[in-house]
Every structure is written in structure tokens, then in C-alpha cells.
Amino acid sequence: MSDTQAAQNLNPHDPSFNDSANTQANNTRPDPSQLAEFHANGAPWQQNVDGQCPTGLTTGEVLQWAANKWGLNPSLLYSEASVETGWNQAAAGDCVNGVCGSHGLLQVPDVASRPNHADNALAGLRLASESTCFNADYYAARLYATYHGEIQGQVTPPGNVAAAIQAWYQGPYGARGPGAYSAKVCGNLNNPTGHALRAQIDFGGGQGADFNPLGQAQDPQQAQQDPCIVNPNQLPNFPGIGGGGIAVSDAETEANTANIANQAAAIQENTDVLAQLTFQHCEAEEQAWRQNVNTATEPSAWDASQNVRESQAP
């Protein structure tokens, strides 16, 4: 959805998690010249990344805004920010020889601290460290693009949320499925002293096993679903903060439904063929058995000649 629409569905966030340290970055927006350079050098999936959220947002509201914009579950961004930096926009990581390659709330790779680390579109720009909104917008767009298979040459399988999260750590050219990193992010969803506590304040969820990772009150059965392991295509696409996962268009939903129906028909057809082959095999086995029994009980030609000889003996 648009930047404006994404901002219309925010739950107020208690400004107690590093918001004082993040205030300046939370209120900094990329200027047109920075965005023009970024988009000129960026990939197709990056063209809608602009960091243009409203001013005056708390850090949690910035994360909600980015999640809404890209149709993601806000809980995932809360958890990711907890794991990466503890919600600290000033954090720097992936440092080699005094050069740090990742910056901001979600550790966007913007500096080449080691070979093949940085996103070339961010070279020379300080967008990821200067603007919390850009940082969150970039992360959400990358997760969305990885999930939908929109990154050219990616080996990360599309349609898998946990694999897309793993690709944030390992890269879309290295992550071939979920791993230890995605397990950490997904596991943090139910951490009663970390992410879950923050989500409880914002979304009214419980803690531990009672925590509702889908946000606002929904169907009780869906409320127990974990967005890291449930295919978002199987969940309703609620607007705003109640989002059931990564957005899926009506066309995609129809295509998925048709694909499932075709697979079910193919399975039924294979089942029918297997049943027919099994029946034919059993029928052939029975005929062979009956023939062997009949052959064993009938006298052989040698036995018949012996009987004749014995009858003719004096």
C-alpha cells in the first residue's frame, strides 16, 4: 500500500524502547536527491523504498508503518529489530578492521566492510543510519521481495517466510531455507521479556504461549498461528495492523487455489491408477496360484504310464 495508507493503520506505541535515542532518526526523511541516486542504482524491488513515513512516530510505529506498507506482519519486524539491535537505530555491525558494514535498527548492509556485503545502491549514502523510516522500509521491501522471488538470481525458495528471514542474515544468494538465524527471530516472537512484551503493549496480546503474533483480535484458531511457519497464503489479508502475513493478490490467491485443486486431482488420478494396478496384480497372482494347485493335483504323463504298466503286469 502507499506511504499514506500505511500510516493510517498504526497502533499507538509506548515510547519507552530507545525512543529518546532514536528521536532524530525517527524524524529524518530522505531528501529527493538521495532517493534519486538510490533508485537510479537500485534493483526493481527497491523502487518503492523511500522512507517517507510521517514525522513524530515512535520507533514501534515506524516498524508498524513499514510492515503495513509491504503487507507484512508487524510482529516480525518487532522481533527482527529486537534480535538485531534491541531497537537501537544508532547501532553499527559487521565491522571489519574498524569499518562497519551494517547500520540502523535492522542493520541494513550499506558499507562494504567485506567483499559482497554492501548493497551497491546504498554506496556513499547514509540513508540506513540517518533515517529509521528508510531503514525499516528497506528491510520490509527486502523481506517481501525475497518471499516473492523478486531478487534476480536468488536461491532462497519463494513462499517461505522463515527462509526469507534467514536470507536477511545469509543473503538471498546463500540462504536455501530456514536456519539458525530465522529460528532465533521466530523464537523471539514468544520471548516474554523482549519482543512479546513490546507487542503486548502495542497489540494487546498475551505472553508466552498466549501471545498472538497476528496482532489484533481475530479468529482464535488463527491467533495461535505463528507467522514464521504458517504460509501467509493460507491466512486472510487483513488491512493494516491486523495483517495476516505477506500480502497476496486476488489473482495469486486464485492461482494458488487452482494449483491446489490440480494437485488434488493428480493425486486422485494416481491413486485410482495404483488401485487398478494393484487389483490386476492380485488377480494375476490368484490365477497363477490356482494354476499351480491344479497342476500339482493332476497325474503326470509318467505317472499314467506307470499305472498302465502296473495293470498289465502278470
KEPA-412807 format. One line per 8 residues: number of its first residue (from 1); their letters; for each residue x, y, z of N, C-alpha, C. Coordinates in steps of 0.001 Angstrom, whole numbers. Example, Ala and Ser with C-alpha at 12.3 -4.5 7.8 and 13.67 -1.06 7.14 Angstrom:
KEPA-412807
1> AS> 13190/-5690/7800/12300/-4500/7800/13200/-3300/7800 | 12850/-2250/7080/13670/-1060/7140/12900/30/7870
END
This chain:
KEPA-412807
1> MSDTQAAQ> 842/-1181/0/0/0/0/888/1247/0 | 280/2408/-159/1050/3649/-232/1577/4050/1139 | 2531/5013/1140/3063/5515/2401/1950/6088/3279 | 1031/6815/2660/-58/7439/3416/-1007/6401/3980 | -1387/5423/3164/-2277/4368/3641/-1638/3585/4784 | -342/3330/4682/361/2578/5720/329/3309/7052 | 299/4636/6992/303/5431/8215/-1077/5548/8852 | -2104/5137/8150/-3464/5276/8656/-3888/4118/9560
9> NLNPHDPS> -3046/3110/9681/-3404/1924/10475/-2320/1615/11499 | -2028/2579/12365/-993/2401/13374/-1613/2310/14761 | -1096/1384/15565/-1477/1309/16973/-481/2144/17774 | -947/2990/18669/-16/3808/19459/999/2933/20186 | 2260/3337/20127/3341/2564/20754/3898/3326/21948 | 4031/2653/23076/4602/3235/24278/6045/3668/23994 | 6354/4965/24082/7705/5448/23739/8718/5175/24838 | 8988/3907/25090/9908/3571/26176/11055/2675/25732
17> FNDSANTQ> 11118/2335/24457/12157/1423/23976/13119/2172/23046 | 14129/2825/23642/15156/3543/22889/14617/4707/22077 | 13395/5149/22329/12856/6219/21513/13598/7540/21704 | 14098/7789/22902/14846/9026/23121/16120/9042/22283 | 16761/7888/22166/17977/7799/21363/17677/7824/19869 | 16472/7378/19502/16125/7271/18086/15350/8482/17564 | 15046/9448/18416/14131/10525/18039/14558/11241/16770 | 15815/11634/16671/16262/12377/15499/16122/11533/14235
25> ANNTRPDP> 16559/10279/14301/16466/9412/13120/15015/9087/12786 | 14160/8994/13814/12745/8721/13574/12075/9866/12816 | 12638/11059/12923/12048/12231/12283/12845/12712/11072 | 13751/11886/10601/14549/12229/9419/14029/11483/8205 | 13788/12215/7116/13309/11616/5867/14359/11810/4777 | 14562/10834/3928/15492/11019/2809/15023/12171/1927 | 15975/12973/1416/15579/14058/535/15524/13545/-909 | 14903/14296/-1799/14715/13827/-3186/16005/13461/-3895
33> SQLAEFHA> 17090/14190/-3643/18348/13885/-4337/18917/12545/-3875 | 18807/12259/-2582/19277/10967/-2073/18469/9820/-2667 | 17156/9995/-2698/16297/8940/-3245/16528/8761/-4738 | 16771/9855/-5455/17018/9760/-6899/18272/8931/-7173 | 19317/9156/-6380/20553/8381/-6541/20333/6919/-6183 | 19624/6684/-5091/19351/5317/-4658/18538/4563/-5706 | 17482/5170/-6195/16620/4495/-7174/17318/4306/-8513 | 18204/5243/-8884/18926/5117/-10150/19852/3906/-10139
41> NGAPWQQN> 20400/3592/-8992/21330/2469/-8872/20683/1211/-8308 | 19404/1315/-7935/18740/215/-7252/18095/-791/-8186 | 17763/-1931/-7624/17082/-3005/-8357/15588/-2688/-8458 | 14867/-3394/-9316/13421/-3145/-9438/12671/-3229/-8114 | 13045/-4166/-7239/12315/-4322/-5987/12536/-3153/-5029 | 13538/-2300/-5309/13860/-1187/-4425/13182/128/-4827 | 12481/132/-5941/11995/1399/-6476/10904/2052/-5633 | 10229/1295/-4786/9202/1875/-3914/9696/2105/-2485
49> VDGQCPTG> 10985/1894/-2260/11569/2166/-950/11912/3652/-887 | 11272/4391/19/11519/5832/78/11619/6387/1496 | 11224/5621/2500/11333/6084/3876/10483/7291/4208 | 9388/7480/3478/8564/8681/3664/7395/8435/4612 | 7717/8029/5840/6658/7875/6833/6423/9219/7522 | 5307/9377/8229/5038/10660/8887/6069/10967/9967 | 6223/12238/10284/7091/12620/11391/6350/12406/12709 | 7109/12373/13784/6506/12248/15102/6157/10840/15523
57> LTTGEVLQ> 6632/9844/14787/6330/8452/15145/7341/7925/16151 | 6883/7026/17002/7800/6291/17867/8479/5215/17030 | 9488/4578/17602/10199/3522/16868/9260/2377/16517 | 8414/1984/17463/7464/913/17189/6496/1280/16083 | 6072/2530/16039/5147/2966/14996/5823/3007/13631 | 7118/3311/13622/7876/3258/12361/7888/1831/11813 | 8114/868/12706/8122/-534/12290/6739/-959/11793 | 5697/-507/12473/4340/-815/12027/4082/-221/10645
65> WAANKWGL> 4519/1002/10443/4323/1679/9155/4970/883/8017 | 6215/471/8212/6921/-289/7171/6242/-1631/6919 | 5790/-2277/8007/5102/-3564/7860/3799/-3385/7091 | 3051/-2356/7427/1795/-2097/6721/2033/-1831/5240 | 3049/-1048/4958/3339/-662/3573/3576/-1882/2691 | 4273/-2855/3226/4642/-4026/2435/3777/-5248/2736 | 2721/-5061/3525/1805/-6167/3784/2383/-7233/4679 | 3354/-6862/5516/3978/-7833/6411/3304/-7830/7778
73> NPSLLYSE> 3586/-8855/8559/3103/-8912/9930/4012/-8038/10790 | 3488/-7007/11457/4336/-6118/12260/5143/-6850/13324 | 4617/-7963/13818/5329/-8721/14846/6696/-9184/14354 | 6801/-9499/13073/8077/-9954/12542/9113/-8843/12602 | 8707/-7619/12271/9650/-6505/12317/10028/-6162/13756 | 9074/-6279/14676/9387/-6064/16085/10461/-7057/16533 | 10254/-8318/16174/11184/-9357/16594/12548/-9163/15944 | 12549/-8850/14662/13805/-8636/13943/14608/-7498/14565
81> ASVETGWN> 13932/-6386/14890/14627/-5248/15492/15163/-5600/16874 | 14455/-6452/17603/14913/-6890/18923/16180/-7724/18801 | 16187/-8634/17835/17339/-9525/17648/18550/-8757/17129 | 18333/-7877/16169/19449/-7192/15526/20108/-6144/16422 | 19317/-5284/17035/19914/-4139/17736/19260/-3793/19065 | 18224/-4517/19474/17493/-4095/20655/16811/-2759/20439 | 16381/-2532/19206/15664/-1315/18813/16565/-67/18880 | 17792/-214/18506/18746/903/18561/19126/1331/17143
89> QAAAGDCV> 18594/2459/16693/18866/2953/15353/20322/3389/15182 | 21011/3692/16272/22403/4127/16190/23383/2963/16100 | 22899/1742/16147/23778/565/16165/24502/389/14837 | 25730/-112/14932/26536/-446/13757/27096/-1845/13946 | 27132/-2630/12875/27603/-4007/12988/28359/-4474/11770 | 28719/-5753/11757/29515/-6347/10675/30782/-5529/10455 | 31484/-5241/11549/32672/-4392/11493/33925/-5222/11207 | 34714/-4764/10253/35979/-5418/9900/37055/-4339/9799
97> NGVCGSHG> 38127/-4486/10600/39224/-3517/10598/38723/-2092/10813 | 37807/-1943/11725/37317/-620/12067/36257/-68/11138 | 35880/-813/10103/34845/-370/9160/33596/-1203/9392 | 32494/-545/9741/31246/-1254/9997/30373/-1243/8752 | 29852/-2420/8406/29144/-2561/7143/27634/-2464/7223 | 27063/-2581/8429/25606/-2562/8572/25213/-1521/9610 | 24099/-823/9336/23719/273/10219/22220/313/10452 | 21873/887/11611/20484/1174/11900/19740/68/12599
105> LLQVPDVA> 18472/334/12812/17575/-511/13595/17605/-1970/13156 | 17617/-2213/11839/17547/-3567/11296/18840/-3978/10601 | 19897/-3177/10808/21228/-3499/10285/21224/-3673/8755 | 20885/-2607/8072/20888/-2602/6613/22340/-2582/6121 | 22718/-3474/5193/24101/-3537/4710/24403/-2415/3710 | 25017/-1335/4193/25208/-162/3342/26662/221/3109 | 27606/-487/3745/29023/-186/3577/29774/-1490/3324 | 30729/-1464/2380/31471/-2676/2009/32579/-2950/3019
113> SRPNHADN> 32207/-3468/4181/33204/-3817/5188/33916/-5118/4838 | 33308/-5885/3965/33916/-7108/3453/33350/-7352/2058 | 34006/-8190/1239/33545/-8403/-149/32092/-8861/-209 | 31369/-8309/-1169/29985/-8711/-1469/29034/-8495/-291 | 29366/-7557/596/28490/-7327/1748/27476/-6225/1489 | 27940/-5103/983/27073/-3933/891/26172/-3966/-341 | 25027/-3302/-218/24148/-3070/-1356/24720/-1884/-2119 | 25119/-2093/-3362/25759/-1044/-4146/24875/187/-4308
121> ALAGLRLA> 23560/-5/-4272/22649/1131/-4426/22749/2100/-3257 | 23296/1630/-2119/23409/2480/-933/24802/3069/-776 | 25703/2750/-1696/27087/3206/-1585/27158/4730/-1537 | 27843/5229/-519/28019/6669/-381/26848/7382/256 | 25764/6691/475/24595/7286/1107/24538/6862/2577 | 23973/7709/3394/23853/7387/4813/22389/7169/5205 | 21609/6779/4235/20166/6657/4449/19824/5668/5561 | 20503/4523/5577/20168/3466/6530/20438/3887/7969
129> SESTCFNA> 21450/4728/8186/21777/5164/9540/21083/6464/9915 | 20818/7318/8939/20212/8617/9224/18709/8545/9459 | 18029/7607/8782/16568/7561/8814/16055/6197/9262 | 15356/6171/10384/14741/4927/10852/13682/4452/9864 | 12938/5401/9295/11884/5034/8349/12466/4370/7107 | 13570/4908/6592/14194/4284/5427/14734/2914/5794 | 15345/2800/6967/15906/1537/7418/14840/450/7453 | 13689/764/8071/12601/-214/8184/11951/-479/6837
137> DYYAARLY> 11816/559/6022/11230/424/4691/12076/-511/3834 | 13389/-334/3894/14316/-1171/3120/14211/-2631/3547 | 14243/-2869/4862/14156/-4250/5355/12861/-4917/4911 | 11735/-4208/5098/10436/-4794/4756/10356/-5101/3262 | 10900/-4214/2445/10889/-4436/996/11740/-5646/626 | 12896/-5810/1295/13761/-6955/1002/13090/-8259/1385 | 12435/-8269/2568/11740/-9479/3000/10616/-9823/2025 | 9865/-8819/1622/8768/-9010/665/9304/-9550/-660
145> ATYHGEIQ> 10374/-8920/-1174/10932/-9320/-2467/11494/-10741/-2417 | 12156/-11079/-1320/12720/-12427/-1185/11606/-13463/-1127 | 10570/-13157/-360/9441/-14081/-240/8775/-14328/-1590 | 8673/-13287/-2398/8002/-13408/-3694/8950/-13786/-4834 | 10224/-14034/-4526/11170/-14448/-5558/11507/-13352/-6547 | 11550/-12095/-6097/11750/-10965/-6990/13199/-10505/-7075 | 14105/-11150/-6337/15513/-10765/-6380/16214/-11629/-7415 | 16762/-10982/-8427/17357/-11720/-9534/18480/-12645/-9054
153> GQVTPPGN> 18384/-13908/-9419/19411/-14875/-9079/19313/-15460/-7683 | 18277/-15130/-6938/18189/-15639/-5564/18037/-17151/-5559 | 18650/-17777/-4556/18490/-19225/-4371/17519/-19513/-3229 | 17158/-18486/-2478/16192/-18659/-1394/14833/-19003/-1996 | 14219/-20108/-1573/12934/-20501/-2157/11841/-19493/-1818 | 11068/-19058/-2797/9965/-18138/-2518/8848/-18844/-1764 | 7989/-18050/-1139/6839/-18622/-444/7135/-19151/936 | 8320/-18848/1488/8703/-19346/2809/9180/-18167/3646
161> VAAAIQAW> 8380/-17767/4639/8701/-16590/5443/10019/-16787/6203 | 10177/-17934/6842/11383/-18186/7625/12626/-18181/6738 | 12517/-18713/5529/13654/-18705/4605/14004/-17273/4204 | 12986/-16444/4008/13230/-15044/3659/13927/-14314/4807 | 13551/-14648/6049/14221/-14056/7211/15677/-14522/7271 | 15912/-15798/7016/17282/-16325/7011/18121/-15612/5957 | 17503/-15262/4834/18216/-14586/3753/18657/-13179/4144 | 18004/-12572/5124/18451/-11257/5597/19824/-11381/6244
169> YQGPYGAR> 20089/-12494/6879/21379/-12741/7530/22395/-13343/6564 | 21952/-14290/5772/22860/-15078/4942/22913/-14588/3500 | 21956/-13769/3119/21882/-13269/1746/20987/-14148/887 | 20274/-13554/-71/19372/-14335/-923/20104/-15249/-1901 | 21435/-15096/-1987/22215/-15972/-2857/22894/-17086/-2073 | 22641/-17115/-756/23237/-18152/74/22221/-18945/876 | 21154/-18297/1291/20146/-18971/2128/19230/-19818/1262 | 19276/-21113/1456/18433/-22040/689/17238/-22546/1492
177> GPGAYSAK> 17041/-21976/2672/15917/-22356/3518/16100/-21744/4885 | 15203/-22050/5819/15334/-21544/7193/16625/-22036/7834 | 17084/-21321/8849/18305/-21707/9535/18315/-21210/10961 | 19492/-21180/11560/19623/-20792/12965/19184/-19347/13191 | 19489/-18482/12222/19123/-17071/12392/17613/-16889/12370 | 16948/-17486/11403/15495/-17346/11340/14839/-17992/12563 | 15438/-19072/13062/14904/-19715/14263/14999/-18770/15460 | 16067/-17984/15502/16234/-17026/16599/15187/-15921/16507
185> VCGNLNNP> 14985/-15391/15292/13998/-14328/15112/12595/-14845/15395 | 12281/-16011/14867/10952/-16577/15078/10747/-16959/16535 | 11786/-17492/17172/11683/-17860/18577/11470/-16651/19469 | 11994/-15505/19038/11857/-14290/19833/10424/-13768/19862 | 9577/-14279/18975/8181/-13862/18968/7508/-14161/20301 | 7959/-15197/20979/7340/-15607/22247/8236/-15361/23453 | 9178/-14426/23312/10048/-14071/24419/9314/-13087/25341 | 8925/-13513/26531/8097/-12661/27390/8822/-11434/27931
193> TGHALRAQ> 10159/-11367/27780/10891/-10204/28279/11401/-9328/27138 | 11190/-9725/25903/11697/-8945/24784/10602/-8501/23847 | 10619/-9068/22664/9675/-8652/21630/8226/-8809/22054 | 7889/-9930/22679/6490/-10189/23017/5956/-9155/23997 | 6815/-8678/24891/6390/-7660/25833/6017/-6379/25091 | 6817/-6017/24098/6531/-4812/23333/5265/-4980/22503 | 5116/-6152/21922/3914/-6416/21131/2683/-6473/22016 | 2855/-6926/23252/1731/-6976/24180/1214/-5566/24433
201> IDFGGGQG> 2125/-4628/24605/1739/-3240/24854/1017/-2653/23636 | 1543/-2934/22453/1002/-2321/21241/-254/-3005/20722 | -277/-4338/20769/-1342/-5086/20117/-2294/-5762/21088 | -1990/-5691/22390/-2883/-6291/23371/-2784/-7793/23440 | -1686/-8375/22954/-1523/-9825/23001/-1029/-10268/24360 | -1118/-11563/24620/-608/-12108/25870/874/-12394/25763 | 1407/-13190/26661/2815/-13554/26630/2949/-15057/26490 | 4153/-15477/26127/4440/-16902/26015/3497/-17595/25044
209> ADFNPLGQ> 2916/-18706/25483/2045/-19495/24598/775/-18744/24243 | 406/-17740/25057/-830/-16999/24798/-616/-15814/23866 | 627/-15541/23509/914/-14380/22679/316/-14540/21286 | -325/-13496/20817/-965/-13517/19499/-73/-12824/18484 | 710/-13553/17720/1639/-12914/16791/964/-12270/15593 | -332/-12454/15447/-1020/-11848/14319/-1582/-10472/14655 | -1311/-9963/15835/-1744/-8613/16134/-3093/-8559/16804 | -4020/-7787/16254/-5304/-7565/16892/-6135/-8840/16935
217> AQDPQQAQ> -7191/-8805/17763/-8035/-9981/17946/-8637/-10446/16635 | -8467/-11722/16354/-9020/-12331/15154/-9638/-13666/15560 | -9819/-14514/14585/-10304/-15856/14872/-9345/-16534/15859 | -9848/-17133/16953/-8954/-17719/17961/-7977/-18736/17396 | -8442/-19513/16402/-7548/-20507/15821/-6409/-19824/15070 | -6726/-18759/14322/-5695/-18032/13598/-4755/-17310/14560 | -5297/-16900/15702/-4494/-16152/16668/-3334/-16979/17201 | -3440/-18294/17124/-2373/-19164/17611/-1358/-19495/16516
225> QDPCIVNP> -1619/-19029/15288/-710/-19331/14194/552/-18478/14307 | 1686/-19053/14023/2962/-18346/14055/3279/-17857/12647 | 3459/-16558/12437/3697/-16057/11083/5004/-16546/10482 | 5887/-17119/11307/7141/-17634/10762/6965/-19005/10108 | 5933/-19751/10490/5810/-21107/9975/4536/-21326/9173 | 3584/-20415/9277/2346/-20555/8526/2489/-19865/7176 | 2095/-20543/6133/2113/-19943/4804/1107/-18795/4781 | 1556/-17550/4547/620/-16427/4559/-520/-16573/3563
233> NQLPNFPG> -318/-17362/2509/-1394/-17554/1535/-2607/-18222/2179 | -2396/-18887/3302/-3481/-19600/3960/-4225/-18708/4958 | -3753/-17480/5142/-4354/-16588/6114/-5072/-15441/5411 | -6109/-14878/6024/-6804/-13747/5426/-5903/-12524/5379 | -6144/-11648/4421/-5293/-10483/4231/-5943/-9265/4867 | -5841/-9139/6189/-6468/-8030/6893/-5723/-6738/6589 | -6423/-5606/6518/-5737/-4332/6300/-4993/-3895/7545 | -3948/-3139/7338/-3261/-2506/8458/-2644/-3466/9444
241> IGGGGIAV> -2743/-3116/10726/-2004/-3812/11772/-2462/-5247/11951 | -3653/-5572/11511/-4140/-6927/11702/-3712/-7872/10605 | -2777/-7436/9754/-2383/-8215/8589/-2069/-9650/8916 | -2581/-10571/8091/-2356/-11984/8326/-1054/-12472/7759 | -214/-11603/7244/1060/-12027/6675/1356/-11245/5425 | 2233/-11753/4588/2628/-11053/3382/1442/-10970/2423 | 1243/-9798/1859/65/-9560/1033/35/-10476/-183 | -1133/-10989/-496/-1326/-11847/-1651/-2501/-11301/-2447
249> SDAETEAN> -2293/-11085/-3729/-3347/-10510/-4551/-4431/-11539/-4825 | -5584/-11048/-5297/-6671/-11963/-5647/-6239/-12927/-6738 | -5467/-12405/-7701/-5005/-13268/-8800/-4115/-14388/-8271 | -3218/-14044/-7328/-2342/-15059/-6747/-3154/-16081/-5964 | -4147/-15595/-5226/-4990/-16499/-4446/-5722/-17470/-5361 | -6281/-16954/-6473/-6978/-17819/-7418/-6016/-18823/-8040 | -4810/-18346/-8358/-3819/-19251/-8961/-3428/-20344/-7977 | -3227/-19958/-6718/-2871/-20952/-5692/-3992/-21964/-5489
257> TANIANQA> -5234/-21464/-5475/-6382/-22359/-5301/-6478/-23346/-6457 | -6286/-22815/-7678/-6340/-23681/-8858/-5220/-24711/-8830 | -4047/-24282/-8382/-2907/-25192/-8315/-3165/-26314/-7320 | -3730/-25950/-6167/-4056/-26966/-5159/-5082/-27955/-5699 | -6096/-27417/-6424/-7132/-28283/-6995/-6524/-29234/-8022 | -5603/-28724/-8847/-4952/-29568/-9853/-4105/-30654/-9186 | -3410/-30266/-8120/-2600/-31255/-7409/-3479/-32337/-6787 | -4615/-31932/-6235/-5527/-32899/-5629/-6068/-33859/-6686
265> AAIQENTD> -6399/-33313/-7874/-6907/-34154/-8962/-5838/-35138/-9418 | -4591/-34649/-9499/-3500/-35524/-9923/-3273/-36641/-8909 | -3343/-36292/-7625/-3181/-37308/-6574/-4282/-38352/-6660 | -5532/-37896/-6889/-6653/-38832/-7006/-6478/-39744/-8207 | -6009/-39157/-9313/-5791/-39958/-10524/-4720/-41022/-10284 | -3625/-40611/-9630/-2564/-41567/-9322/-3061/-42659/-8381 | -3910/-42261/-7441/-4476/-43237/-6504/-5336/-44256/-7240 | -6153/-43773/-8192/-7006/-44679/-8959/-6184/-45638/-9804
273> VLAQLTFQ> -5121/-45100/-10428/-4257/-45957/-11261/-3584/-47010/-10397 | -3082/-46590/-9231/-2419/-47536/-8332/-3383/-48627/-7870 | -4615/-48235/-7576/-5614/-49212/-7138/-5903/-50213/-8246 | -6005/-49728/-9496/-6273/-50615/-10619/-5120/-51575/-10847 | -3880/-51052/-10764/-2709/-51912/-10955/-2620/-52959/-9848 | -2931/-52523/-8623/-2903/-53465/-7502/-3927/-54579/-7700 | -5128/-54215/-8158/-6166/-55201/-8407/-5737/-56188/-9484 | -5180/-55651/-10577/-4736/-56518/-11677/-3626/-57447/-11221
281> HCEAEEQA> -2704/-56907/-10404/-1610/-57734/-9917/-2145/-58857/-9027 | -3067/-58521/-8140/-3632/-59534/-7251/-4399/-60589/-8042 | -5119/-60150/-9085/-5882/-61081/-9912/-4947/-62045/-10629 | -3830/-61516/-11160/-2860/-62360/-11849/-2211/-63347/-10888 | -1907/-62879/-9683/-1315/-63761/-8680/-2270/-64902/-8328 | -3556/-64590/-8198/-4536/-65609/-7855/-4654/-66648/-8969 | -4674/-66181/-10227/-4750/-67111/-11353/-3537/-68029/-11395 | -2360/-67480/-11149/-1148/-68294/-11150/-1188/-69322/-10036
289> WRQNVNTA> -1674/-68911/-8889/-1758/-69849/-7767/-2706/-70990/-8071 | -3882/-70646/-8632/-4852/-71689/-8963/-4278/-72657/-10000 | -3556/-72112/-10959/-2982/-72989/-11991/-1957/-73941/-11383 | -1139/-73439/-10445/-150/-74293/-9787/-820/-75384/-8966 | -1906/-75044/-8288/-2622/-76038/-7488/-3200/-77128/-8378 | -3837/-76733/-9475/-4427/-77701/-10387/-3365/-78605/-10993 | -2239/-78019/-11332/-1158/-78824/-11933/-618/-79832/-10939 | -533/-79444/-9681/16/-80347/-8663/-897/-81517/-8368
297> TEPSAWDA> -2203/-81352/-8536/-3148/-82422/-8197/-3443/-83344/-9370 | -3131/-82946/-10612/-3358/-83801/-11782/-2184/-84757/-11962 | -2438/-86064/-12334/-1329/-87019/-12539/-510/-86645/-13761 | 782/-86825/-13648/1649/-86506/-14779/1598/-87634/-15811 | 2147/-87417/-16993/2178/-88438/-18061/2991/-89651/-17615 | 4090/-89428/-16898/4915/-90533/-16413/4114/-91365/-15432 | 3329/-90699/-14504/2515/-91443/-13553/1463/-92283/-14276 | 901/-91776/-15324/-123/-92501/-16077/468/-93737/-16724
305> SQNVRESQ> 1690/-93631/-17308/2315/-94796/-17949/2666/-95854/-16922 | 3097/-95428/-15762/3404/-96372/-14705/2156/-97134/-14276 | 1038/-96469/-14207/-215/-97123/-13841/-602/-98177/-14870 | -370/-97845/-16136/-695/-98811/-17200/188/-100039/-17093 | 1488/-99833/-16856/2421/-100954/-16743/2034/-101859/-15582 | 1707/-101233/-14479/1376/-101999/-13295/100/-102828/-13513 | -833/-102295/-14257/-2067/-103024/-14503/-1858/-104190/-15466 | -832/-104087/-16306/-591/-105144/-17287/394/-106204/-16760
313> AP> 926/-105967/-15628/1911/-106919/-15079/1204/-108209/-14702 | 1913/-109433/-14908/1288/-110720/-14557/1097/-110875/-13065
END
